[in-house]
Each structure stands twice: as C-alpha cells, then as structure tokens.
Amino acid sequence: MNRHRTRRRTYGALLALTTAGTLLVAGCAGDGGDRSNGPSYTRAPAPSQARGEETAPSSDHLSTFALDVDTASYGYARRTLADGGRPDPSTIRPEEFVNSFRQDYRTPEHNGFTVTVDGARTSRPNWSLVRVGLATRPADTEERPPAALTFVIDVSGSMGEPGRLDLAKKSLDTMTDRLRDDDSVALVTFSEHAERVLPMTRLGGHRAEIHDAVDGLDALSSTNLGEGVETGYATAVAGLRENATNRVVLISDGLANDGETDPDAILRRIDGDRREYGITLFGVGVGSDYGDALMERLADKGDGHTVYVAGTKSAADVFCRQLPQNIDLVARDAKAQVAFDPHTVAEFRLIGYQDRKVADRDFRNDRVDGGEIGPGHTVTALYAVRTNPGTDGHLATATVRWLDPDTRTPHENTGAMETSALHDDVWSASPRFQVTAVAAYFADALAGGDYDIPGAPGLTKLRSRAAALAEVTEDKEVAELSTAIGEATPL
C-alpha cells in the first residue's frame, strides 16, 4: 500500500476538524482499501465463525507487521513547524511520532522482548485505543561488540547549505572522539560520483587521521545517491569484521538528482551484500528541504531505520547516543502479530505502519524480512478498536517473533489483555500512555485527519494535555511536543 496519500486536505479543513473537538471515523471497509477514500478498518469475524472447529485462527482478526523504530517523520515535522512551514501530509507517519518518546514498559534481562498490552476507552462510544508495547534490554556500550561503520556522506551542492554538511562534519568529529578504540570507521562520499575517502580504519591510534578526512569534506555538485550507497556497501564488505556489527550509515538530504534514484533499484544492486553479510542501513536525514520518501524507503528495505537531525542538539543525540545504541543488535527480522478476540472486538485498525505490514501467514516464515532492533529500544503500535457493546472478556493477544542475531534461532514472547483492563478514559491512563495518544492525535491532525483516530481533541486542548504531561513526566521531549503543537495551531 502506498504510504503517500492521494487525498490532500487543506489546513483550513484541518482547523475546522480540530476545533470541532473530534475527528469523524470513516465508515468500515474490508481488508486493504484505498487511502484516498479514508482509512479502512478490519471487521472481526462473527463469534460463531471464529469459535468453530478451525485448527488455525481466521486471518480476519489478525494484524501482522514488521517492527520499526524510525523517528524521522516526527523530527522533520518539528523542523518544518519551527521554521513556520506546514508539513506535507505525505511525510506524516504516526508510528514515527509515537516511537519518538520514552515509554514505561518493563524490559527483559537478556536478548529479546517483553510484551505489554494496555488500552483506554475514548470519548467515542465503544471505541478504544489499544497500545502494544515491545521493549528490549537496556544498552550496555561497554559490553557491546565492536563496530565497523561505513559512513556514506552526501557532499552534493545542496548539502552546502547551513545545517547540512557542516552539521554532519561536526557530529562525526564528536562521534569519532567517543567511539571505542576497537571500533572502526570508513568514509565514502558522493556527489556526481562516489569516492572512497577512507578505508575501514581502527579508531585506536588513528583518530587524527579520521578527523582530517572528515574536516576535508566539501560540498560539490549533483547527487548520485545510488552510486554512493553501492560504493558504501562495497567498502563495508571490503572492511568486513568478524564478530562485529557491520553497518552502513547514510547521511543525506535525500534529494537525489543524478544516476539511479529509485530506492528499490538501488537496493537491488546491493541486495546480495545486505543479505549475505547482514549489513544494516542507518539513515540520517538533514536539511530543511528533505527527500523523506527516498530515505525512508531505503532504510525500510535496507534492514535499518531512519532518524532526522534538525540541529546541533538532535545531532548530538543521534551520533552520541542513538548510533552507539544501534551498533549492537538483539533481534533480527522481528515481527509482531496481534490477535483480537472476535467475541469482544467488532473491528480494529493499526494506526500507521503502512509500509511494514506483513501477510498474516508469513508471521512465522523466517525468510520474510522483519525489523532489526537494538538494545534499549521500545516499539509501540497503537490500534483503534471498536468493541461489541455489552461484551466482556479477552480482548487481544500480542506475539512478537524474532531471530537471535548470531544463531538465527527463532524466539517468541506474548502479552494479553482483558476488556476489564481498559481504562475508562484515555486521560485517566498512565502518563506515558497519554503521551502516546497525544503524539498519535497530533500526527493525525497534521495528516489532515487521514488516520481518523477516535476521540481526537482539538489542537488547543491537545497542546494543554502535552504541557501538563511534560510537568508530570519531567520530560523535555514532551515539552517540545507541546511547543510543536502550539506552532501548528495557527496554521
């Protein structure tokens, strides 16, 4: 399903919807559906159908997706709003808004995931928000394996603007000082053509050499991103290290205008290296004019994820916290499947994750790609769920499946909830659940109501909720969410 919505609502319509207090939920549709006609909900089968003599559950009540921890959509939206602009609705992915915030899930002691399922009723009768939360063990930078990082850096003309290449160079210099001596880095640049600036080089005893290579980067001409990625993977393979995490880090504004520009074609050219050597892709987006679609697609299909760097503060977080955190892997090809009980659930819809959906039958097919997840990560999936009036009992069971990153042995874990565990109201649930709801409602508003999340308040009320939650959680990132909502309100 194409993530880019064919329907574009004006911001006048957005204001009318948000000030009205709630967004109308579209009529139900079958599986799939055209997003230009609004979101489609999956109807659970009638109880008599679901409780027959089947040996396997009906796919009508299952939702399956590959795990994803991308956050670029939220970061880019914040940058655009701070600059006084209106984010393009096609760049809004609610799962990336939700996954930009810390959560309150318990964590496992070893590799793998814990599974948390909770929910709350909304102001719309019979509709609830159900949160499925997955968490990995905390990161331990001292115990992690060494890293072999190949930086593929866009030095095209557009990267010469302030806040692009200059920010990338400063960030790489800082990161070079913070990586361990047994880590390695390589540098590849691309403009009209790609160039290997530095082969895979150990940090210990060579930091000055690496700094010199970074400081010598200058913006040149056009953007041959395809050749850059291909050369980057070739460099990563040439410098491949056993018992290390081998990763390509692509830093670009995503504005490819030379050579191959189709992400699927680019990935096909390096697919063998990606699969044979397990090299994952970490995308770092920069620039006020940003090719979101290309960067997001590359990361999704490159077994990695994307972040967006808006300034010095977010750059320090990405290169000094997130990237070291992403060096280690605790799970490969991770997928989640949520089974809703048709006795209690009339219909449901996963909010976001359009490009990460997996066929229900492929949940345990380990040849089908999932998500690559590191330590210290949480993954949140939010569902809009309509329950059958007057019914109580089991609501949903969530199962996560992943492969051990070293042995490729499959593992699973589950979590479940009952209707009795639903909070009476979204705003009486835990503070972190409320932050999740605020982030999702905000994304829906910026997308022009395309996701039709039930119970959405207006932007003014949403900002007040975020401000109150910032005080309760003492979380600066939640305070920044409140600021972003305030910047969107007059638009």
Phi and psi in degrees as a GROMACS rama.xvg file:
@    title "Ramachandran Plot"
@    xaxis  label "Phi"
@    yaxis  label "Psi"
@TYPE xy
-74.0067  126.536  ASN-2
-70.3063  -25.395  ARG-3
-82.4447  116.333  HIS-4
-74.8317  134.679  ARG-5
-77.6084  -20.3793  THR-6
-91.3026  130.803  ARG-7
-123.675  114.181  ARG-8
-93.3326  145.582  ARG-9
-74.5596  159.669  THR-10
-70.5165  -21.2814  TYR-11
-62.2134  -42.4654  GLY-12
-64.7565  -36.0832  ALA-13
-60.0311  -46.8158  LEU-14
-63.4633  -40.0604  LEU-15
-61.4862  -40.1587  ALA-16
-68.8644  -47.4108  LEU-17
-70.3813  -36.8845  THR-18
-74.1047  -19.9235  THR-19
-67.8303  -22.2004  ALA-20
110.211  -36.2054  GLY-21
-142.431  154.559  THR-22
-99.5865  133.045  LEU-23
-68.761  140.066  LEU-24
-89.0353  129.68  VAL-25
-67.2157  159.417  ALA-26
-63.4607  157.18  GLY-27
-72.1918  151.563  CYS-28
-139.007  172.683  ALA-29
-79.9372  -167.599  GLY-30
-57.6129  146.992  ASP-31
73.2571  -128.769  GLY-32
102.455  155.274  GLY-33
-89.1109  124.895  ASP-34
-65.3669  -19.245  ARG-35
-68.6323  -16.8944  SER-36
-103.278  18.7084  ASN-37
93.1947  169.181  GLY-38
-70.5076  153.268  PRO-39
-113.372  137.002  SER-40
-102.082  150.452  TYR-41
-94.5341  122.009  THR-42
-78.4686  130.554  ARG-43
-72.3377  148.398  ALA-44
-65.571  156.503  PRO-45
-59.151  147.703  ALA-46
-52.2714  -36.8476  PRO-47
-66.2222  -31.8703  SER-48
-72.0043  -43.1945  GLN-49
-74.3394  -23.3692  ALA-50
-104.806  24.9056  ARG-51
-79.2923  -154.103  GLY-52
-96.8745  34.6887  GLU-53
-71.0427  146.745  GLU-54
-92.4917  -15.7526  THR-55
-134.232  151.51  ALA-56
-67.3368  149.063  PRO-57
-68.8598  138.595  SER-58
-68.3961  -12.7638  SER-59
-64.5802  -20.7913  ASP-60
-113.996  17.1584  HIS-61
-109.916  147.827  LEU-62
-133.53  122.935  SER-63
-129.268  134.631  THR-64
-154.012  156.02  PHE-65
-82.4904  141.526  ALA-66
-68.4598  148.292  LEU-67
-148.601  134.729  ASP-68
-122.859  24.4885  VAL-69
-60.5754  147.228  ASP-70
-134.637  4.49225  THR-71
-61.1788  -35.3739  ALA-72
-60.0931  -43.9741  SER-73
-68.0631  -44.1007  TYR-74
-61.1738  -41.3869  GLY-75
-70.1583  -37.79  TYR-76
-62.8203  -42.8649  ALA-77
-61.6167  -42.6917  ARG-78
-62.3645  -44.4581  ARG-79
-63.1075  -43.9571  THR-80
-65.7739  -40.9331  LEU-81
-62.3426  -29.4308  ALA-82
-85.2407  2.82871  ASP-83
85.9267  10.1549  GLY-84
-98.1668  174.436  GLY-85
-110.53  119.939  ARG-86
-60.6531  138.526  PRO-87
-65.1958  127.24  ASP-88
-54.7605  -27.9044  PRO-89
-68.7766  -16.0782  SER-90
-93.9912  0.240592  THR-91
-91.4762  118.07  ILE-92
-124.842  107.262  ARG-93
-60.6965  -31.4157  PRO-94
-63.1656  -28.8232  GLU-95
-79.1218  -27.539  GLU-96
-66.2323  -50.1891  PHE-97
-61.0663  -41.8635  VAL-98
-80.8851  5.30878  ASN-99
-85.705  -1.92102  SER-100
-122.636  148.532  PHE-101
-63.8721  152.042  ARG-102
-124.879  176.197  GLN-103
-112.178  26.9639  ASP-104
-78.1569  145.656  TYR-105
-69.4765  155.839  ARG-106
-119.76  153.501  THR-107
-81.6376  163.85  PRO-108
-84.5786  -23.9257  GLU-109
-125.106  -173.452  HIS-110
-58.6876  153.98  ASN-111
112.048  -159.999  GLY-112
-134.999  150.307  PHE-113
-97.1118  156.834  THR-114
-125.642  123.936  VAL-115
-120.927  132.344  THR-116
-126.956  122.568  VAL-117
-145.66  174.336  ASP-118
-171.449  172.837  GLY-119
-152.476  148.311  ALA-120
-77.1451  147.22  ARG-121
-101.526  177.668  THR-122
-71.2785  -14.2991  SER-123
-85.7334  123.048  ARG-124
-51.9758  133.615  PRO-125
71.8936  -0.110257  ASN-126
-102.7  137.986  TRP-127
-132.367  160.3  SER-128
-104.652  127.629  LEU-129
-117.309  125.989  VAL-130
-105.893  126.326  ARG-131
-107.205  117.014  VAL-132
-116.945  131.187  GLY-133
-120.796  138.345  LEU-134
-137.854  143.75  ALA-135
-106.677  169.202  THR-136
-62.4486  156.065  ARG-137
-62.1576  150.791  PRO-138
-72.7347  143.386  ALA-139
-128.922  95.9409  ASP-140
-66.4923  -19.9226  THR-141
-80.4718  -31.5493  GLU-142
-92.7494  -10.0536  GLU-143
-65.769  158.437  ARG-144
-69.986  162.43  PRO-145
-64.8383  158.791  PRO-146
-112.114  143.906  ALA-147
-122.864  98.3593  ALA-148
-107.544  123.683  LEU-149
-103.989  110.122  THR-150
-87.3779  122.15  PHE-151
-108.234  109.2  VAL-152
-113.981  126.027  ILE-153
-73.4184  118.321  ASP-154
-119.939  30.7981  VAL-155
-70.1656  171.591  SER-156
-58.684  -38.4681  GLY-157
-65.4483  -22.674  SER-158
-76.0879  -6.14771  MET-159
-76.1065  -14.3244  GLY-160
-69.0783  149.395  GLU-161
-54.942  140.873  PRO-162
87.629  10.1342  GLY-163
-119.18  -95.4253  ARG-164
-64.5704  -37.5971  LEU-165
-60.956  -40.2781  ASP-166
-68.5589  -40.2024  LEU-167
-62.8817  -42.606  ALA-168
-64.1061  -44.7342  LYS-169
-62.2287  -40.7349  LYS-170
-66.2934  -41.9488  SER-171
-65.8542  -37.1179  LEU-172
-62.6965  -44.3849  ASP-173
-63.7828  -44.0859  THR-174
-65.2015  -36.8905  MET-175
-58.6209  -36.427  THR-176
-74.631  -20.4884  ASP-177
-101.15  -18.5207  ARG-178
-68.4073  160.446  LEU-179
-80.1505  161.369  ARG-180
-61.7718  -31.552  ASP-181
-87.1472  3.10924  ASP-182
-81.5934  159.988  ASP-183
-132.19  149.525  SER-184
-135.856  151.627  VAL-185
-130.819  153.388  ALA-186
-124.128  128.793  LEU-187
-126.744  134.896  VAL-188
-116.034  158.105  THR-189
-147.826  138.314  PHE-190
-136.597  -106.287  SER-191
-68.634  -34.5292  GLU-192
-135.049  163.992  HIS-193
-94.9685  148.644  ALA-194
-140.086  134.968  GLU-195
-86.508  107.021  ARG-196
-83.4847  -37.0311  VAL-197
-144.989  123.803  LEU-198
-71.1422  174.245  PRO-199
-57.8109  120.813  MET-200
-132.289  130.276  THR-201
-66.9122  143.156  ARG-202
-68.4096  -41.7547  LEU-203
-58.7838  117.387  GLY-204
81.4994  -1.82423  GLY-205
-129.256  15.6845  HIS-206
-62.1619  -38.9257  ARG-207
-62.1155  -40.3964  ALA-208
-63.0045  -40.1116  GLU-209
-68.6553  -43.0312  ILE-210
-58.6935  -42.3576  HIS-211
-61.6903  -41.1937  ASP-212
-64.4391  -41.7694  ALA-213
-66.4499  -45.3933  VAL-214
-65.9731  -21.2576  ASP-215
-85.3306  1.8697  GLY-216
-75.1502  131.721  LEU-217
-134.852  148.477  ASP-218
-72.9719  138.134  ALA-219
-119.046  -104.694  LEU-220
-123.056  -120.779  SER-221
-75.8203  179.607  SER-222
-119.21  96.7959  THR-223
-98.3556  75.1182  ASN-224
-64.8231  -35.8342  LEU-225
-60.1054  -45.8388  GLY-226
-66.5948  -34.3449  GLU-227
-62.9727  -46.2753  GLY-228
-64.9231  -42.911  VAL-229
-63.1291  -44.3833  GLU-230
-67.0406  -35.9376  THR-231
-61.8077  -45.5365  GLY-232
-66.6367  -37.7832  TYR-233
-62.9731  -38.7586  ALA-234
-67.4949  -39.4301  THR-235
-64.3173  -39.927  ALA-236
-67.1168  -42.2733  VAL-237
-62.0984  -33.8389  ALA-238
-103.146  20.6425  GLY-239
-56.525  135.088  LEU-240
-116.732  131.135  ARG-241
-70.8448  146.639  GLU-242
58.0135  32.4145  ASN-243
-134.387  163.821  ALA-244
-91.045  114.244  THR-245
-100.51  119.851  ASN-246
-142.222  142.48  ARG-247
-98.7816  130.142  VAL-248
-113.993  109.18  VAL-249
-95.4429  121.21  LEU-250
-115.402  113.374  ILE-251
-161.126  159.563  SER-252
-88.7115  0.545944  ASP-253
69.8589  17.2511  GLY-254
-98.9472  66.2838  LEU-255
-69.767  132.318  ALA-256
-140.639  13.7147  ASN-257
-145.171  149.154  ASP-258
65.1152  -149.331  GLY-259
-75.635  125.911  GLU-260
-118.401  -3.53234  THR-261
-84.8273  121.274  ASP-262
-61.0296  -36.8202  PRO-263
-65.276  -40.0788  ASP-264
-66.6209  -40.0507  ALA-265
-60.8708  -45.0304  ILE-266
-69.8534  -31.9459  LEU-267
-61.7705  -33.3433  ARG-268
-70.985  -22.416  ARG-269
-116.991  12.2516  ILE-270
-62.6442  -38.5031  ASP-271
-62.2364  -44.6064  GLY-272
-64.4452  -41.3226  ASP-273
-60.6532  -45.7022  ARG-274
-78.6785  -43.9038  ARG-275
-68.0185  -39.3453  GLU-276
-105.274  -2.95061  TYR-277
66.2617  30.2127  GLY-278
-81.3866  122.919  ILE-279
-102.387  162.059  THR-280
-114.406  129.851  LEU-281
-117.202  113.306  PHE-282
-97.7092  132.075  GLY-283
-119.213  111.029  VAL-284
-91.1733  141.881  GLY-285
-137.743  162.586  VAL-286
98.4457  142.911  GLY-287
-70.0675  -28.6656  SER-288
-104.08  106.422  ASP-289
-128.747  131.424  TYR-290
-82.4125  73.2866  GLY-291
-58.2502  -45.3245  ASP-292
-61.6603  -43.9206  ALA-293
-66.5056  -46.6083  LEU-294
-65.5111  -41.1674  MET-295
-65.4792  -41.1015  GLU-296
-66.1155  -41.9025  ARG-297
-60.3529  -45.3051  LEU-298
-68.5598  -41.7405  ALA-299
-59.3619  -44.0064  ASP-300
-88.2211  -7.69617  LYS-301
-100.894  21.0907  GLY-302
57.4922  39.8362  ASP-303
-145.683  -154.538  GLY-304
-152.887  172.013  HIS-305
-122.437  149.286  THR-306
-129.692  164.893  VAL-307
-124.348  133.932  TYR-308
-107.838  116.295  VAL-309
-96.8932  -24.2386  ALA-310
-169.296  -169.452  GLY-311
-60.4926  -40.646  THR-312
-64.5957  -49.495  LYS-313
-69.4562  -30.0829  SER-314
-64.6428  -42.4766  ALA-315
-62.2026  -39.1877  ALA-316
-66.0036  -42.7381  ASP-317
-68.0372  -49.4231  VAL-318
-84.2342  -23.7198  PHE-319
-105.367  -16.2738  CYS-320
-120.9  -56.8247  ARG-321
-68.3678  -45.0885  GLN-322
-64.621  -47.9244  LEU-323
-57.7046  -35.8108  PRO-324
-64.4583  -32.5136  GLN-325
-88.3898  1.35876  ASN-326
-66.7665  -44.1728  ILE-327
-83.7808  154.985  ASP-328
-123.132  137.838  LEU-329
-112.522  -10.5585  VAL-330
-156.214  137.002  ALA-331
-113.07  149.981  ARG-332
48.1662  48.1193  ASP-333
-80.8097  134.057  ALA-334
-133.842  155.193  LYS-335
-123.141  146.409  ALA-336
-135.513  126.909  GLN-337
-112.609  125.214  VAL-338
-107.283  115.924  ALA-339
-92.5643  137.604  PHE-340
-76.9757  117.442  ASP-341
-67.7018  -13.9199  PRO-342
-69.704  -35.2948  HIS-343
-106.438  -21.0774  THR-344
-110.887  123.598  VAL-345
-86.2085  -39.4156  ALA-346
-161.824  160.892  GLU-347
-154.867  162.439  PHE-348
-152.761  129.374  ARG-349
-75.2144  128.527  LEU-350
-90.2364  106.806  ILE-351
92.1024  -159.16  GLY-352
60.6603  27.8611  TYR-353
-56.2382  -44.0591  GLN-354
-86.0245  4.11516  ASP-355
-114.699  7.19422  ARG-356
-69.1096  144.989  LYS-357
-126.481  141.756  VAL-358
-58.8957  136.421  ALA-359
-54.1018  -37.9  ASP-360
-68.532  -16.1134  ARG-361
-97.2381  8.32785  ASP-362
-57.1475  -42.4521  PHE-363
-103.062  15.9534  ARG-364
-90.9993  100.641  ASN-365
-75.4324  -0.416668  ASP-366
-85.1255  -11.336  ARG-367
-89.828  127.83  VAL-368
-59.6812  139.556  ASP-369
-118.937  -146.374  GLY-370
-109.396  148.193  GLY-371
-97.444  123.59  GLU-372
-125.618  136.777  ILE-373
-100.636  179.084  GLY-374
-71.8934  154.277  PRO-375
74.5762  14.0142  GLY-376
-98.4019  148.224  HIS-377
-122.199  146.31  THR-378
-125.267  126.969  VAL-379
-119.789  131.58  THR-380
-120.555  130.198  ALA-381
-112.16  133.365  LEU-382
-118.023  141.485  TYR-383
-93.2617  124.014  ALA-384
-130.074  128.807  VAL-385
-104.4  120.091  ARG-386
-91.4388  153.388  THR-387
-70.4719  128.183  ASN-388
-56.9852  136.331  PRO-389
77.6824  7.58156  GLY-390
-103.689  146.724  THR-391
-136.225  159.403  ASP-392
130.91  -152.455  GLY-393
-65.2518  134.775  HIS-394
-104.214  -53.0995  LEU-395
-160.234  152.451  ALA-396
-125.904  128.767  THR-397
-110.638  133.289  ALA-398
-124.955  133.931  THR-399
-113.776  137.366  VAL-400
-126.23  137.398  ARG-401
-150.406  164.55  TRP-402
-106.887  138.195  LEU-403
-58.4265  131.539  ASP-404
-63.9183  -21.5732  PRO-405
-99.0051  -49.3411  ASP-406
-93.8316  -13.5536  THR-407
63.3213  20.3947  ARG-408
-74.034  131.917  THR-409
-78.421  146.302  PRO-410
-138.292  157.996  HIS-411
-140.879  154.877  GLU-412
-147.362  154.829  ASN-413
-134.36  160.969  THR-414
-147.815  156.535  GLY-415
-147.477  165.987  ALA-416
-148.485  157.559  MET-417
-105.587  160.189  GLU-418
-62.0473  -30.1504  THR-419
-64.8494  -18.4527  SER-420
-86.1019  -6.80822  ALA-421
-66.8716  129.136  LEU-422
-66.6482  151.503  HIS-423
-66.4467  -24.3165  ASP-424
-153.267  146.684  ASP-425
-54.2263  -40.2171  VAL-426
-84.6407  6.12732  TRP-427
-109.146  0.361168  SER-428
-77.9447  -177.961  ALA-429
-62.1437  152.934  SER-430
-55.0672  -39.0645  PRO-431
-71.6303  -31.9301  ARG-432
-64.4792  -41.1354  PHE-433
-63.7128  -38.3481  GLN-434
-61.6444  -42.3316  VAL-435
-57.317  -45.9254  THR-436
-64.085  -44.2319  ALA-437
-59.7097  -45.1793  VAL-438
-62.0977  -41.699  ALA-439
-68.3348  -44.1229  ALA-440
-61.7868  -38.6837  TYR-441
-64.1704  -44.978  PHE-442
-59.9756  -41.9773  ALA-443
-61.983  -41.7323  ASP-444
-63.3927  -44.2649  ALA-445
-65.7052  -28.6112  LEU-446
-84.1039  6.82914  ALA-447
75.9421  23.9251  GLY-448
80.5307  11.941  GLY-449
-60.5444  -27.1774  ASP-450
-91.5994  -12.3093  TYR-451
43.4096  58.1666  ASP-452
-78.6057  124.157  ILE-453
-65.6312  143.396  PRO-454
83.9735  17.5197  GLY-455
-69.3998  129.438  ALA-456
-84.0735  174.248  PRO-457
-71.2518  165.235  GLY-458
-62.418  -35.7286  LEU-459
-62.434  -46.3447  THR-460
-66.5041  -36.1009  LYS-461
-64.3359  -39.9262  LEU-462
-63.6775  -41.8591  ARG-463
-62.4405  -40.6385  SER-464
-60.816  -44.918  ARG-465
-64.729  -40.8835  ALA-466
-63.0151  -43.0851  ALA-467
-64.5424  -40.3116  ALA-468
-67.7052  -31.5635  LEU-469
-62.8456  -37.426  ALA-470
-70.8706  -41.983  GLU-471
-66.0113  -44.7022  VAL-472
-85.337  -15.0584  THR-473
52.6166  43.2781  GLU-474
-113.724  115.457  ASP-475
-63.5595  -30.2991  LYS-476
-67.9225  -32.7414  GLU-477
-71.4552  -36.39  VAL-478
-62.6764  -37.9982  ALA-479
-67.9656  -31.6248  GLU-480
-63.8278  -42.8108  LEU-481
-60.5202  -41.7525  SER-482
-62.3683  -43.3472  THR-483
-63.3663  -40.0892  ALA-484
-63.9384  -39.7944  ILE-485
-62.6511  -36.9226  GLY-486
-68.7517  -29.0254  GLU-487
-79.9765  -27.4822  ALA-488
-57.0019  -48.563  THR-489
-70.9353  -14.0804  PRO-490
